[in-house]
Amino acid sequence: MSSARVIAARTIAALVDNKGSLSSHLEKHRAHPEFQLIQEYCYGCCRWFFLLQFFVECLLKKPLKDKDADLLGLLIIGLYQLRQMRTPDHAAINETVEAAIQLKKPWAKALINAVLRNYLRQQQDLEAQLAKQSEAVRHSHPAWLVSALKQQWPGEFDALLLANNQRPPMTLRVNLGRLSRDSYAETLVEAGVKFSVGQLAESAIYLDQPLDISELPGFESGLVSVQDEASQLVAALLDLKPEQRVLDACAAPGGKLCHILESEHSLTGAVAIDLNATRLERVNENLNRLQLDAVVKQADSGDLQSWWDGKPFDRILLDAPCSATGVIRRHPDIKLLRSNAAITKLQQQQLQLLDSLWPCLAGGGRLLYTTCSVLNEENSEVIDRFLANHGDAKYEGVTADWGVECSYGRQLLPLEQIGPDGFFYSLLRKR
Ligand SMILES: C[S@@+](CC[C@H](N)C(=O)[O-])C[C@H]1O[C@@H](n2cnc3c(N)ncnc32)[C@H](O)[C@@H]1O
């Protein structure tokens, strides 16, 4: 069995090569006895990748070849341990050096040894050099994202960079159809779990420390789900009424769908579509656990012929595929995986989905467009372009006492550790 370090080094190499996502790679190693350590290495190294890569570049005489991205991964892990973890120096160095053998690159042992020992010797000088680098390097972000954030969020820019590097809170959604937040809070007090309540969503509770769901009181019986507070604001914005027909066009893993169904028990029906079969399994698991009902279909929701029965929907949620730049603290691999070109492609995809789904909406019906992006190109700009081509669409505005009002929606930014993710909401009505 490969060691935690070797698995993490290979995972980082795959991400550097833009293959897969961190969560998809980690999924394969759930049964590993050191899974938690693999997670710690991978999350930490993605979070601090651009900063640690700067040190690697300073310490290597010549750059590593592309085929040696696993060694880059190993060096980043070694530096992460030396700089940010409490591992004794000699253990971090010895284990990283030995891992080169498992990677079948014993020739690299001397190189790894030299880089890590030189880091320790030159640490003060290297930190001083780091302080003179760009904001992107100092805050460990890709340069393209730093310039976009600086341009689009000048006032919040510093706080955004800091927040993106924090560990995310674990947030719960209390099933208010079954019990009040206060009642569930009492259960947590009895179980000795420390928490605070959310300020924006009446169902939200922030745990002081993450807990395994198996230890979460009432999870299996559906009293509570794990969901960020920003996502818990979606159902209320849909302004659901009995007898309505609802479409969740990008539904997996089903967090918002289940909240919609928890919030309004008398819908005529709910249809949940997603392209990804594996993620749809999670939708069914969530529906079963919460004893809720929806028609779940695997399809491209933009391809109406493949799934739509022609009956219009009163409400549509389009929680669109996006850059996920609002949830970097939860998915730090986003920093390695996204690029400016990817944002342009995503915008096209988002517009296409909106265009295709619009005919499914009943006259007078509402479509809520959401993303977990903080970039204007995927948010107000998409709605602006959509409205220019759809005379029967009216922007409704999102009236709320939270977030930042944008030209075509409302934006939450991830600024505080105990606070919501970055999220965008825009409400459209069909005339
Ligand atoms: C932001 S996630 C949705 C999260 C979900 N609404 C929730 O609250 O749990 C976006 C989803 O869109 C799906 N997706 C992307 N393109 C799609 C398409 N053309 N048709 C249907 N689903 C799509 C992805 O598989 C992914 O599950």
The ligand as a Tripos MOL2 file, in Angstrom:
@<TRIPOS>MOLECULE
LIG
   27    29     1     0     0
SMALL
NO_CHARGES

@<TRIPOS>ATOM
      1 C1        -23.0990   23.7620   -8.3240 C.3       1 LIG1
      2 S1        -23.3840   22.0900   -8.6060 S.3       1 LIG1
      3 C2        -25.0370   21.8780   -8.0520 C.3       1 LIG1
      4 C3        -25.1990   21.7750   -6.5450 C.3       1 LIG1
      5 C4        -26.6090   21.4330   -6.1350 C.3       1 LIG1
      6 N1        -27.5580   22.3860   -6.6420 N.3       1 LIG1
      7 C5        -26.7680   21.3450   -4.6380 C.2       1 LIG1
      8 O1        -27.2290   22.2840   -4.0040 O.co2     1 LIG1
      9 O2        -26.4330   20.3060   -4.0620 O.co2     1 LIG1
     10 C6        -23.5660   22.0630  -10.3420 C.3       1 LIG1
     11 C7        -24.0540   20.7380  -10.8940 C.3       1 LIG1
     12 O3        -24.3600   20.9490  -12.2720 O.3       1 LIG1
     13 C8        -24.1990   19.7200  -12.9220 C.3       1 LIG1
     14 N2        -24.2330   20.0160  -14.3750 N.ar      1 LIG1
     15 C9        -23.2940   20.6330  -15.1250 C.ar      1 LIG1
     16 N3        -23.7340   20.7960  -16.3890 N.ar      1 LIG1
     17 C10       -24.9790   20.2710  -16.4280 C.ar      1 LIG1
     18 C11       -25.9510   20.1250  -17.4630 C.ar      1 LIG1
     19 N4        -25.7180   20.5510  -18.7000 N.pl3     1 LIG1
     20 N5        -27.1230   19.5230  -17.1500 N.ar      1 LIG1
     21 C12       -27.3670   19.0720  -15.9010 C.ar      1 LIG1
     22 N6        -26.4740   19.1890  -14.8920 N.ar      1 LIG1
     23 C13       -25.3040   19.7710  -15.1540 C.ar      1 LIG1
     24 C14       -22.9310   19.1810  -12.3480 C.3       1 LIG1
     25 O4        -22.8490   17.7760  -12.5250 O.3       1 LIG1
     26 C15       -23.0680   19.5850  -10.8790 C.3       1 LIG1
     27 O5        -23.5960   18.5320  -10.1200 O.3       1 LIG1
@<TRIPOS>BOND
     1     1     2 1
     2     2     3 1
     3     2    10 1
     4     3     4 1
     5     4     5 1
     6     5     6 1
     7     5     7 1
     8     7     8 2
     9     7     9 1
    10    10    11 1
    11    11    12 1
    12    11    26 1
    13    12    13 1
    14    13    14 1
    15    13    24 1
    16    14    15 ar
    17    14    23 ar
    18    15    16 ar
    19    16    17 ar
    20    17    18 ar
    21    17    23 ar
    22    18    19 1
    23    18    20 ar
    24    20    21 ar
    25    21    22 ar
    26    22    23 ar
    27    24    25 1
    28    24    26 1
    29    26    27 1
@<TRIPOS>SUBSTRUCTURE
     1 LIG1         1 GROUP 0 **** ****
